[in-house]
Amino acid sequence: MVQTTVVCMRVVCEGFIGPGACLVATGYVECSKPLAVAMIVVAVGLSGISMAGWAVNHLDLAPPYAGITLPTPEAHARLLTIRYYKLLPVEDFSVRQF
């Protein structure tokens, strides 16, 4: 029987290495737009595998508080993104600038 920590580490590694390899391979696609889009779709799909190993850590460490410990870092990341987005030296935030 395989230990839980080994499974979590393996799933997280597969979830990071797979998308990384797909994104690097996307850089080497010459002029094939469908192939480039397919590689990015596969990369995003494989990145979901890492969530299986990452999200379960909250359940393993503190099962009664997993509902609090899982969204708290996510909320902090979103709030910091909004805060630093407003600090950018741009007068008008529009789609054309990006």
FIKOLZA-1660 file (N, C-alpha, C; in steps of 0.1 Angstrom, whole numbers, plus 5000, padded with zeros to 4 digits):
% residues 98
   i   px   py   pz ch aa at
   1 5008 4988 5000  A  M  N
   1 5000 5000 5000  A  M CA
   1 5009 5012 5000  A  M  C
   2 5005 5022 4992  A  V  N
   2 5013 5035 4991  A  V CA
   2 5008 5045 5001  A  V  C
   3 5018 5052 5007  A  Q  N
   3 5014 5062 5017  A  Q CA
   3 5007 5074 5010  A  Q  C
   4 4999 5081 5018  A  T  N
   4 4992 5093 5013  A  T CA
   4 5002 5104 5009  A  T  C
   5 5012 5106 5016  A  T  N
   5 5022 5117 5013  A  T CA
   5 5029 5114 5000  A  T  C
   6 5032 5101 4997  A  V  N
   6 5038 5098 4984  A  V CA
   6 5029 5100 4973  A  V  C
   7 5016 5097 4974  A  V  N
   7 5006 5099 4964  A  V CA
   7 5004 5114 4961  A  V  C
   8 5003 5122 4972  A  C  N
   8 5002 5136 4971  A  C CA
   8 5013 5143 4964  A  C  C
   9 5025 5139 4968  A  M  N
   9 5037 5145 4961  A  M CA
   9 5038 5141 4946  A  M  C
  10 5035 5128 4943  A  R  N
  10 5035 5124 4930  A  R CA
  10 5025 5131 4921  A  R  C
  11 5013 5133 4926  A  V  N
  11 5003 5139 4919  A  V CA
  11 5006 5154 4916  A  V  C
  12 5011 5161 4927  A  V  N
  12 5015 5175 4925  A  V CA
  12 5026 5176 4915  A  V  C
  13 5036 5167 4916  A  C  N
  13 5047 5168 4906  A  C CA
  13 5042 5166 4892  A  C  C
  14 5034 5156 4890  A  E  N
  14 5028 5153 4876  A  E CA
  14 5020 5165 4872  A  E  C
  15 5013 5172 4881  A  G  N
  15 5005 5183 4878  A  G CA
  15 5012 5195 4874  A  G  C
  16 5025 5196 4878  A  F  N
  16 5033 5208 4875  A  F CA
  16 5043 5205 4863  A  F  C
  17 5048 5193 4862  A  I  N
  17 5057 5189 4851  A  I CA
  17 5050 5188 4838  A  I  C
  18 5038 5182 4838  A  G  N
  18 5030 5180 4826  A  G CA
  18 5027 5193 4819  A  G  C
  19 5021 5203 4826  A  P  N
  19 5018 5216 4820  A  P CA
  19 5030 5223 4816  A  P  C
  20 5041 5222 4824  A  G  N
  20 5053 5229 4820  A  G CA
  20 5059 5224 4807  A  G  C
  21 5059 5210 4806  A  A  N
  21 5063 5204 4793  A  A CA
  21 5055 5209 4781  A  A  C
  22 5042 5209 4783  A  C  N
  22 5033 5213 4773  A  C CA
  22 5035 5228 4769  A  C  C
  23 5037 5236 4778  A  L  N
  23 5039 5250 4775  A  L CA
  23 5053 5253 4768  A  L  C
  24 5063 5245 4772  A  V  N
  24 5076 5246 4765  A  V CA
  24 5074 5241 4751  A  V  C
  25 5067 5230 4749  A  A  N
  25 5065 5224 4736  A  A CA
  25 5057 5234 4727  A  A  C
  26 5048 5242 4733  A  T  N
  26 5040 5252 4726  A  T CA
  26 5049 5262 4720  A  T  C
  27 5060 5265 4727  A  G  N
  27 5070 5275 4722  A  G CA
  27 5077 5270 4709  A  G  C
  28 5078 5257 4708  A  Y  N
  28 5084 5252 4696  A  Y CA
  28 5075 5248 4684  A  Y  C
  29 5062 5251 4686  A  V  N
  29 5053 5249 4675  A  V CA
  29 5055 5260 4665  A  V  C
  30 5057 5256 4652  A  E  N
  30 5061 5266 4642  A  E CA
  30 5049 5276 4639  A  E  C
  31 5041 5272 4630  A  C  N
  31 5030 5281 4626  A  C CA
  31 5016 5273 4627  A  C  C
  32 5015 5263 4635  A  S  N
  32 5003 5256 4635  A  S CA
  32 4994 5260 4647  A  S  C
  33 4985 5269 4644  A  K  N
  33 4976 5274 4655  A  K CA
  33 4968 5263 4662  A  K  C
  34 4962 5254 4654  A  P  N
  34 4955 5243 4661  A  P CA
  34 4963 5235 4671  A  P  C
  35 4976 5232 4667  A  L  N
  35 4984 5225 4676  A  L CA
  35 4988 5233 4688  A  L  C
  36 4991 5246 4686  A  A  N
  36 4994 5254 4698  A  A CA
  36 4982 5255 4707  A  A  C
  37 4970 5257 4702  A  V  N
  37 4958 5257 4711  A  V CA
  37 4956 5244 4718  A  V  C
  38 4959 5233 4711  A  A  N
  38 4957 5220 4717  A  A CA
  38 4967 5218 4728  A  A  C
  39 4980 5223 4726  A  M  N
  39 4990 5221 4737  A  M CA
  39 4986 5230 4749  A  M  C
  40 4981 5241 4747  A  I  N
  40 4977 5250 4758  A  I CA
  40 4965 5243 4765  A  I  C
  41 4955 5238 4758  A  V  N
  41 4944 5231 4764  A  V CA
  41 4948 5219 4772  A  V  C
  42 4958 5211 4767  A  V  N
  42 4963 5200 4775  A  V CA
  42 4970 5205 4787  A  V  C
  43 4978 5216 4786  A  A  N
  43 4985 5221 4798  A  A CA
  43 4975 5225 4809  A  A  C
  44 4965 5232 4805  A  V  N
  44 4955 5236 4815  A  V CA
  44 4948 5224 4821  A  V  C
  45 4945 5214 4813  A  G  N
  45 4939 5202 4818  A  G CA
  45 4948 5195 4828  A  G  C
  46 4960 5194 4824  A  L  N
  46 4970 5187 4833  A  L CA
  46 4972 5195 4846  A  L  C
  47 4971 5208 4846  A  S  N
  47 4973 5216 4858  A  S CA
  47 4962 5213 4868  A  S  C
  48 4951 5208 4864  A  G  N
  48 4941 5204 4874  A  G CA
  48 4944 5192 4882  A  G  C
  49 4954 5184 4877  A  I  N
  49 4958 5172 4884  A  I CA
  49 4966 5177 4897  A  I  C
  50 4973 5188 4896  A  S  N
  50 4980 5192 4908  A  S CA
  50 4971 5197 4919  A  S  C
  51 4959 5201 4916  A  M  N
  51 4949 5205 4926  A  M CA
  51 4945 5193 4935  A  M  C
  52 4945 5181 4929  A  A  N
  52 4941 5169 4936  A  A CA
  52 4951 5167 4948  A  A  C
  53 4964 5170 4946  A  G  N
  53 4974 5168 4956  A  G CA
  53 4975 5180 4965  A  G  C
  54 4972 5192 4960  A  W  N
  54 4973 5204 4969  A  W CA
  54 4961 5205 4978  A  W  C
  55 4949 5204 4973  A  A  N
  55 4937 5206 4980  A  A CA
  55 4935 5196 4991  A  A  C
  56 4940 5184 4989  A  V  N
  56 4938 5173 4999  A  V CA
  56 4947 5176 5011  A  V  C
  57 4958 5184 5010  A  N  N
  57 4966 5187 5022  A  N CA
  57 4958 5194 5033  A  N  C
  58 4949 5202 5029  A  H  N
  58 4941 5209 5039  A  H CA
  58 4932 5199 5047  A  H  C
  59 4927 5189 5040  A  L  N
  59 4919 5178 5046  A  L CA
  59 4928 5169 5055  A  L  C
  60 4940 5167 5051  A  D  N
  60 4949 5158 5059  A  D CA
  60 4954 5165 5071  A  D  C
  61 4957 5178 5070  A  L  N
  61 4963 5185 5082  A  L CA
  61 4953 5189 5092  A  L  C
  62 4941 5194 5088  A  A  N
  62 4931 5199 5097  A  A CA
  62 4917 5197 5092  A  A  C
  63 4912 5185 5092  A  P  N
  63 4899 5182 5086  A  P CA
  63 4888 5191 5091  A  P  C
  64 4887 5195 5104  A  P  N
  64 4875 5203 5107  A  P CA
  64 4877 5217 5102  A  P  C
  65 4889 5222 5099  A  Y  N
  65 4891 5236 5095  A  Y CA
  65 4894 5237 5080  A  Y  C
  66 4893 5226 5073  A  A  N
  66 4897 5227 5058  A  A CA
  66 4888 5237 5051  A  A  C
  67 4876 5239 5054  A  G  N
  67 4868 5249 5048  A  G CA
  67 4873 5263 5050  A  G  C
  68 4880 5265 5060  A  I  N
  68 4886 5279 5063  A  I CA
  68 4900 5280 5057  A  I  C
  69 4908 5269 5059  A  T  N
  69 4922 5270 5055  A  T CA
  69 4924 5270 5040  A  T  C
  70 4915 5264 5032  A  L  N
  70 4916 5263 5018  A  L CA
  70 4914 5276 5011  A  L  C
  71 4903 5283 5014  A  P  N
  71 4900 5296 5006  A  P CA
  71 4908 5308 5012  A  P  C
  72 4914 5307 5024  A  T  N
  72 4920 5319 5029  A  T CA
  72 4932 5323 5021  A  T  C
  73 4942 5314 5017  A  P  N
  73 4953 5319 5009  A  P CA
  73 4948 5324 4995  A  P  C
  74 4938 5317 4990  A  E  N
  74 4932 5322 4977  A  E CA
  74 4927 5336 4978  A  E  C
  75 4920 5339 4989  A  A  N
  75 4914 5352 4991  A  A CA
  75 4926 5363 4992  A  A  C
  76 4936 5359 4999  A  H  N
  76 4947 5368 5001  A  H CA
  76 4954 5371 4988  A  H  C
  77 4956 5361 4979  A  A  N
  77 4962 5363 4966  A  A CA
  77 4953 5372 4958  A  A  C
  78 4940 5370 4958  A  R  N
  78 4932 5378 4950  A  R CA
  78 4932 5393 4954  A  R  C
  79 4932 5395 4968  A  L  N
  79 4932 5409 4973  A  L CA
  79 4945 5416 4970  A  L  C
  80 4956 5408 4971  A  L  N
  80 4969 5414 4967  A  L CA
  80 4970 5418 4952  A  L  C
  81 4964 5409 4944  A  T  N
  81 4964 5412 4930  A  T CA
  81 4956 5425 4927  A  T  C
  82 4945 5426 4933  A  I  N
  82 4937 5438 4931  A  I CA
  82 4944 5451 4936  A  I  C
  83 4951 5449 4947  A  R  N
  83 4958 5461 4953  A  R CA
  83 4970 5465 4944  A  R  C
  84 4978 5456 4939  A  Y  N
  84 4989 5459 4931  A  Y CA
  84 4985 5463 4917  A  Y  C
  85 4973 5458 4912  A  Y  N
  85 4968 5462 4899  A  Y CA
  85 4964 5477 4900  A  Y  C
  86 4959 5482 4911  A  K  N
  86 4956 5496 4912  A  K CA
  86 4968 5505 4913  A  K  C
  87 4980 5499 4917  A  L  N
  87 4992 5507 4918  A  L CA
  87 5000 5509 4905  A  L  C
  88 4995 5502 4895  A  L  N
  88 5002 5503 4882  A  L CA
  88 5001 5518 4877  A  L  C
  89 5012 5522 4871  A  P  N
  89 5012 5536 4866  A  P CA
  89 5005 5538 4852  A  P  C
  90 4993 5534 4852  A  V  N
  90 4985 5535 4840  A  V CA
  90 4973 5544 4843  A  V  C
  91 4970 5553 4834  A  E  N
  91 4959 5562 4837  A  E CA
  91 4945 5556 4834  A  E  C
  92 4944 5549 4823  A  D  N
  92 4931 5543 4819  A  D CA
  92 4933 5528 4817  A  D  C
  93 4926 5520 4825  A  F  N
  93 4927 5505 4823  A  F CA
  93 4917 5501 4812  A  F  C
  94 4922 5498 4800  A  S  N
  94 4913 5494 4790  A  S CA
  94 4919 5481 4783  A  S  C
  95 4911 5475 4775  A  V  N
  95 4916 5462 4769  A  V CA
  95 4927 5466 4758  A  V  C
  96 4926 5477 4752  A  R  N
  96 4936 5480 4742  A  R CA
  96 4950 5481 4747  A  R  C
  97 4952 5484 4760  A  Q  N
  97 4965 5485 4766  A  Q CA
  97 4972 5472 4768  A  Q  C
  98 4963 5462 4769  A  F  N
  98 4969 5448 4771  A  F CA
  98 4969 5441 4758  A  F  C
% end
